Amino acid sequence: MVTIRVRRHTVFIALLALLSAPGGAHAQSPGAGGDGGSDPALDAIDLLHRVPVGVMETCVPGAPSLAGQHAVARCHLGADTVIYASFGDATSLAAAYEGITEGVSVEGDAASCAEGPFEGAYRTPDGVEAGMVICQYGDPSLLLAWTDVSNLVLGVLAVADEPG
């Protein structure tokens, strides 16, 4: 048996902070986003090149809003929403992941997202640890968040409907 507890408002506040308002990287607010030396337009292009082909075409840039965040993009995969964010350092990436997952607790014995609700290391197909991942069903939908430490990218998938 698997039990999932979600403090819904905490997760959505974190997602809203990650996404920010659309308007392109030029709308970057002082103190948010890059390290002061990066070019917001180039950061946005760099992030979009990290998004899978087929999804990249659906992306709309947003304004970075978290400390250390360089770029953010809201993309669509069918009816589902995927948010990608790039960061300047691993500490900022970890803080954003913790902010999204702090309101979620996953209990059970799943060893991966394929088996059910899970939180743990994200591994590449060859078994190398590449970051963290959490997946769980909650209100209103499935939440999947992951980090890619080598690229300093955070991804969040919100599925429109739970599978039947």
Order of alpha helices (4+ residues) and beta strands (2+ residues): beta-alpha-alpha-beta-beta-beta-alpha-beta-beta-beta-beta-beta
